[in-house]
């Protein structure tokens, strides 16, 4: 996804996937623009 170019970002990506699955919808992450 957005963060997979770094190992830290990969962990973030997995965390976001868990959060989205738990909520059951596609959440637009507020830090999408900040992390790039």
Secondary structure, 3 states (H helix, E strand, C coil): CCCCCCHHHHHHHHHHHHHHHHHCCCCCCCCHHHHC
